[in-house]
């Protein structure tokens, strides 16, 4: 379960990074910052899951 969750979070993070790059290339810094906050939240969740293991992922 933990591996599936981490894989899903990684895929979502990659998608958000692509959105950030697209927004920045088009001069939409405020939108990019909003997506950056989302990326940070995904990273925090992944870090907590990595530290606390399988029982938290369920």
Jmol script that loads the backbone (N, CA, C; Angstrom):
load data "model"
ATOM      1  N   UNK A   1       0.819  -1.201   0.000  1.00  0.00           N
ATOM      2  CA  UNK A   1       0.000   0.000   0.000  1.00  0.00           C
ATOM      3  C   UNK A   1       0.862   1.264   0.000  1.00  0.00           C
ATOM      4  N   UNK A   2       1.919   1.252   0.798  1.00  0.00           N
ATOM      5  CA  UNK A   2       2.783   2.430   0.885  1.00  0.00           C
ATOM      6  C   UNK A   2       3.427   2.735  -0.468  1.00  0.00           C
ATOM      7  N   UNK A   3       3.912   1.707  -1.151  1.00  0.00           N
ATOM      8  CA  UNK A   3       4.536   1.924  -2.463  1.00  0.00           C
ATOM      9  C   UNK A   3       3.548   2.513  -3.471  1.00  0.00           C
ATOM     10  N   UNK A   4       2.324   2.022  -3.446  1.00  0.00           N
ATOM     11  CA  UNK A   4       1.298   2.559  -4.353  1.00  0.00           C
ATOM     12  C   UNK A   4       1.015   4.028  -4.053  1.00  0.00           C
ATOM     13  N   UNK A   5       0.935   4.336  -2.778  1.00  0.00           N
ATOM     14  CA  UNK A   5       0.668   5.718  -2.374  1.00  0.00           C
ATOM     15  C   UNK A   5       1.815   6.631  -2.781  1.00  0.00           C
ATOM     16  N   UNK A   6       3.040   6.194  -2.540  1.00  0.00           N
ATOM     17  CA  UNK A   6       4.205   7.000  -2.904  1.00  0.00           C
ATOM     18  C   UNK A   6       4.289   7.181  -4.421  1.00  0.00           C
ATOM     19  N   UNK A   7       3.969   6.134  -5.166  1.00  0.00           N
ATOM     20  CA  UNK A   7       3.974   6.223  -6.627  1.00  0.00           C
ATOM     21  C   UNK A   7       2.939   7.241  -7.108  1.00  0.00           C
ATOM     22  N   UNK A   8       1.753   7.214  -6.502  1.00  0.00           N
ATOM     23  CA  UNK A   8       0.704   8.168  -6.863  1.00  0.00           C
ATOM     24  C   UNK A   8       1.149   9.602  -6.540  1.00  0.00           C
ATOM     25  N   UNK A   9       1.758   9.799  -5.375  1.00  0.00           N
ATOM     26  CA  UNK A   9       2.223  11.134  -5.000  1.00  0.00           C
ATOM     27  C   UNK A   9       3.326  11.615  -5.949  1.00  0.00           C
ATOM     28  N   UNK A  10       4.205  10.717  -6.348  1.00  0.00           N
ATOM     29  CA  UNK A  10       5.279  11.086  -7.271  1.00  0.00           C
ATOM     30  C   UNK A  10       4.700  11.516  -8.631  1.00  0.00           C
ATOM     31  N   UNK A  11       3.751  10.738  -9.123  1.00  0.00           N
ATOM     32  CA  UNK A  11       3.127  11.070 -10.412  1.00  0.00           C
ATOM     33  C   UNK A  11       2.419  12.417 -10.328  1.00  0.00           C
ATOM     34  N   UNK A  12       1.738  12.667  -9.228  1.00  0.00           N
ATOM     35  CA  UNK A  12       1.043  13.946  -9.049  1.00  0.00           C
ATOM     36  C   UNK A  12       2.051  15.090  -8.972  1.00  0.00           C
ATOM     37  N   UNK A  13       3.160  14.871  -8.276  1.00  0.00           N
ATOM     38  CA  UNK A  13       4.190  15.908  -8.171  1.00  0.00           C
ATOM     39  C   UNK A  13       4.773  16.232  -9.541  1.00  0.00           C
ATOM     40  N   UNK A  14       5.005  15.220 -10.350  1.00  0.00           N
ATOM     41  CA  UNK A  14       5.522  15.463 -11.706  1.00  0.00           C
ATOM     42  C   UNK A  14       4.547  16.299 -12.525  1.00  0.00           C
ATOM     43  N   UNK A  15       3.267  16.006 -12.405  1.00  0.00           N
ATOM     44  CA  UNK A  15       2.251  16.768 -13.118  1.00  0.00           C
ATOM     45  C   UNK A  15       2.247  18.228 -12.651  1.00  0.00           C
ATOM     46  N   UNK A  16       2.351  18.443 -11.355  1.00  0.00           N
ATOM     47  CA  UNK A  16       2.343  19.803 -10.813  1.00  0.00           C
ATOM     48  C   UNK A  16       3.581  20.566 -11.277  1.00  0.00           C
ATOM     49  N   UNK A  17       4.740  19.902 -11.318  1.00  0.00           N
ATOM     50  CA  UNK A  17       5.958  20.557 -11.801  1.00  0.00           C
ATOM     51  C   UNK A  17       5.778  21.019 -13.245  1.00  0.00           C
ATOM     52  N   UNK A  18       5.184  20.175 -14.081  1.00  0.00           N
ATOM     53  CA  UNK A  18       4.925  20.562 -15.461  1.00  0.00           C
ATOM     54  C   UNK A  18       4.012  21.790 -15.521  1.00  0.00           C
ATOM     55  N   UNK A  19       3.000  21.824 -14.663  1.00  0.00           N
ATOM     56  CA  UNK A  19       2.091  22.970 -14.623  1.00  0.00           C
ATOM     57  C   UNK A  19       2.842  24.238 -14.194  1.00  0.00           C
ATOM     58  N   UNK A  20       3.731  24.116 -13.205  1.00  0.00           N
ATOM     59  CA  UNK A  20       4.518  25.261 -12.739  1.00  0.00           C
ATOM     60  C   UNK A  20       5.378  25.808 -13.873  1.00  0.00           C
ATOM     61  N   UNK A  21       6.047  24.928 -14.580  1.00  0.00           N
ATOM     62  CA  UNK A  21       6.912  25.350 -15.684  1.00  0.00           C
ATOM     63  C   UNK A  21       6.084  26.064 -16.763  1.00  0.00           C
ATOM     64  N   UNK A  22       4.941  25.489 -17.108  1.00  0.00           N
ATOM     65  CA  UNK A  22       4.074  26.091 -18.121  1.00  0.00           C
ATOM     66  C   UNK A  22       3.601  27.474 -17.695  1.00  0.00           C
ATOM     67  N   UNK A  23       3.200  27.600 -16.447  1.00  0.00           N
ATOM     68  CA  UNK A  23       2.742  28.897 -15.956  1.00  0.00           C
ATOM     69  C   UNK A  23       3.866  29.922 -15.968  1.00  0.00           C
ATOM     70  N   UNK A  24       5.057  29.523 -15.549  1.00  0.00           N
ATOM     71  CA  UNK A  24       6.191  30.446 -15.529  1.00  0.00           C
ATOM     72  C   UNK A  24       6.577  30.880 -16.939  1.00  0.00           C
ATOM     73  N   UNK A  25       6.564  29.944 -17.876  1.00  0.00           N
ATOM     74  CA  UNK A  25       6.907  30.276 -19.263  1.00  0.00           C
ATOM     75  C   UNK A  25       5.930  31.279 -19.875  1.00  0.00           C
ATOM     76  N   UNK A  26       4.717  31.290 -19.357  1.00  0.00           N
ATOM     77  CA  UNK A  26       3.702  32.187 -19.883  1.00  0.00           C
ATOM     78  C   UNK A  26       3.505  33.435 -19.023  1.00  0.00           C
ATOM     79  N   UNK A  27       4.421  33.662 -18.107  1.00  0.00           N
ATOM     80  CA  UNK A  27       4.400  34.881 -17.310  1.00  0.00           C
ATOM     81  C   UNK A  27       3.341  34.924 -16.222  1.00  0.00           C
ATOM     82  N   UNK A  28       2.886  33.791 -15.792  1.00  0.00           N
ATOM     83  CA  UNK A  28       1.836  33.732 -14.773  1.00  0.00           C
ATOM     84  C   UNK A  28       2.429  33.301 -13.431  1.00  0.00           C
ATOM     85  N   UNK A  29       3.216  34.188 -12.852  1.00  0.00           N
ATOM     86  CA  UNK A  29       3.950  33.870 -11.629  1.00  0.00           C
ATOM     87  C   UNK A  29       3.019  33.577 -10.448  1.00  0.00           C
ATOM     88  N   UNK A  30       1.912  34.299 -10.326  1.00  0.00           N
ATOM     89  CA  UNK A  30       0.994  34.058  -9.203  1.00  0.00           C
ATOM     90  C   UNK A  30       0.403  32.647  -9.271  1.00  0.00           C
ATOM     91  N   UNK A  31       0.016  32.234 -10.456  1.00  0.00           N
ATOM     92  CA  UNK A  31      -0.496  30.871 -10.629  1.00  0.00           C
ATOM     93  C   UNK A  31       0.572  29.833 -10.340  1.00  0.00           C
ATOM     94  N   UNK A  32       1.803  30.123 -10.769  1.00  0.00           N
ATOM     95  CA  UNK A  32       2.908  29.198 -10.509  1.00  0.00           C
ATOM     96  C   UNK A  32       3.171  29.071  -9.015  1.00  0.00           C
ATOM     97  N   UNK A  33       3.060  30.176  -8.284  1.00  0.00           N
ATOM     98  CA  UNK A  33       3.263  30.129  -6.835  1.00  0.00           C
ATOM     99  C   UNK A  33       2.173  29.300  -6.155  1.00  0.00           C
ATOM    100  N   UNK A  34       0.958  29.383  -6.642  1.00  0.00           N
ATOM    101  CA  UNK A  34      -0.127  28.577  -6.087  1.00  0.00           C
ATOM    102  C   UNK A  34       0.151  27.098  -6.306  1.00  0.00           C
ATOM    103  N   UNK A  35       0.624  26.752  -7.498  1.00  0.00           N
ATOM    104  CA  UNK A  35       0.960  25.348  -7.786  1.00  0.00           C
ATOM    105  C   UNK A  35       2.173  24.908  -6.971  1.00  0.00           C
ATOM    106  N   UNK A  36       3.105  25.841  -6.706  1.00  0.00           N
ATOM    107  CA  UNK A  36       4.285  25.532  -5.899  1.00  0.00           C
ATOM    108  C   UNK A  36       3.851  25.138  -4.480  1.00  0.00           C
ATOM    109  N   UNK A  37       2.866  25.834  -3.949  1.00  0.00           N
ATOM    110  CA  UNK A  37       2.355  25.476  -2.620  1.00  0.00           C
ATOM    111  C   UNK A  37       1.767  24.066  -2.639  1.00  0.00           C
ATOM    112  N   UNK A  38       1.073  23.727  -3.713  1.00  0.00           N
ATOM    113  CA  UNK A  38       0.536  22.374  -3.853  1.00  0.00           C
ATOM    114  C   UNK A  38       1.669  21.353  -3.892  1.00  0.00           C
ATOM    115  N   UNK A  39       2.725  21.663  -4.632  1.00  0.00           N
ATOM    116  CA  UNK A  39       3.876  20.767  -4.700  1.00  0.00           C
ATOM    117  C   UNK A  39       4.494  20.590  -3.316  1.00  0.00           C
ATOM    118  N   UNK A  40       4.584  21.664  -2.560  1.00  0.00           N
ATOM    119  CA  UNK A  40       5.123  21.582  -1.202  1.00  0.00           C
ATOM    120  C   UNK A  40       4.259  20.674  -0.330  1.00  0.00           C
ATOM    121  N   UNK A  41       2.947  20.800  -0.435  1.00  0.00           N
ATOM    122  CA  UNK A  41       2.041  19.948   0.337  1.00  0.00           C
ATOM    123  C   UNK A  41       2.220  18.478  -0.024  1.00  0.00           C
ATOM    124  N   UNK A  42       2.360  18.176  -1.294  1.00  0.00           N
ATOM    125  CA  UNK A  42       2.586  16.798  -1.739  1.00  0.00           C
ATOM    126  C   UNK A  42       3.889  16.271  -1.142  1.00  0.00           C
ATOM    127  N   UNK A  43       4.919  17.105  -1.147  1.00  0.00           N
ATOM    128  CA  UNK A  43       6.220  16.713  -0.609  1.00  0.00           C
ATOM    129  C   UNK A  43       6.140  16.443   0.888  1.00  0.00           C
ATOM    130  N   UNK A  44       5.415  17.276   1.614  1.00  0.00           N
ATOM    131  CA  UNK A  44       5.265  17.075   3.056  1.00  0.00           C
ATOM    132  C   UNK A  44       4.559  15.752   3.340  1.00  0.00           C
ATOM    133  N   UNK A  45       3.497  15.474   2.611  1.00  0.00           N
ATOM    134  CA  UNK A  45       2.769  14.211   2.800  1.00  0.00           C
ATOM    135  C   UNK A  45       3.686  13.023   2.509  1.00  0.00           C
ATOM    136  N   UNK A  46       4.433  13.086   1.419  1.00  0.00           N
ATOM    137  CA  UNK A  46       5.340  11.987   1.064  1.00  0.00           C
ATOM    138  C   UNK A  46       6.422  11.800   2.125  1.00  0.00           C
ATOM    139  N   UNK A  47       6.934  12.886   2.669  1.00  0.00           N
ATOM    140  CA  UNK A  47       7.965  12.802   3.699  1.00  0.00           C
ATOM    141  C   UNK A  47       7.419  12.159   4.969  1.00  0.00           C
ATOM    142  N   UNK A  48       6.234  12.559   5.381  1.00  0.00           N
ATOM    143  CA  UNK A  48       5.627  11.970   6.579  1.00  0.00           C
ATOM    144  C   UNK A  48       5.369  10.486   6.369  1.00  0.00           C
ATOM    145  N   UNK A  49       4.867  10.122   5.190  1.00  0.00           N
ATOM    146  CA  UNK A  49       4.638   8.705   4.902  1.00  0.00           C
ATOM    147  C   UNK A  49       5.941   7.917   4.907  1.00  0.00           C
ATOM    148  N   UNK A  50       6.996   8.496   4.355  1.00  0.00           N
ATOM    149  CA  UNK A  50       8.294   7.813   4.321  1.00  0.00           C
ATOM    150  C   UNK A  50       8.833   7.604   5.736  1.00  0.00           C
ATOM    151  N   UNK A  51       8.591   8.554   6.619  1.00  0.00           N
ATOM    152  CA  UNK A  51       9.105   8.456   7.976  1.00  0.00           C
ATOM    153  C   UNK A  51       8.289   7.500   8.844  1.00  0.00           C
ATOM    154  N   UNK A  52       6.968   7.448   8.632  1.00  0.00           N
ATOM    155  CA  UNK A  52       6.102   6.699   9.548  1.00  0.00           C
ATOM    156  C   UNK A  52       5.574   5.389   8.990  1.00  0.00           C
ATOM    157  N   UNK A  53       5.830   5.125   7.737  1.00  0.00           N
ATOM    158  CA  UNK A  53       5.611   3.805   7.202  1.00  0.00           C
ATOM    159  C   UNK A  53       4.197   3.412   6.818  1.00  0.00           C
ATOM    160  N   UNK A  54       4.038   2.105   6.707  1.00  0.00           N
ATOM    161  CA  UNK A  54       2.866   1.476   6.126  1.00  0.00           C
ATOM    162  C   UNK A  54       1.576   1.784   6.879  1.00  0.00           C
ATOM    163  N   UNK A  55       1.592   1.768   8.197  1.00  0.00           N
ATOM    164  CA  UNK A  55       0.335   1.930   8.950  1.00  0.00           C
ATOM    165  C   UNK A  55      -0.289   3.307   8.712  1.00  0.00           C
ATOM    166  N   UNK A  56       0.498   4.294   8.404  1.00  0.00           N
ATOM    167  CA  UNK A  56      -0.024   5.619   8.122  1.00  0.00           C
ATOM    168  C   UNK A  56      -0.589   5.709   6.703  1.00  0.00           C
ATOM    169  N   UNK A  57      -0.100   4.901   5.807  1.00  0.00           N
ATOM    170  CA  UNK A  57      -0.522   4.950   4.406  1.00  0.00           C
ATOM    171  C   UNK A  57      -1.902   4.341   4.183  1.00  0.00           C
ATOM    172  N   UNK A  58      -2.369   3.572   5.102  1.00  0.00           N
ATOM    173  CA  UNK A  58      -3.645   2.862   4.928  1.00  0.00           C
ATOM    174  C   UNK A  58      -4.813   3.756   5.050  1.00  0.00           C
TER     175      UNK A  58
END
end "model"
wireframe off; spacefill off
backbone 0.3
color backbone group
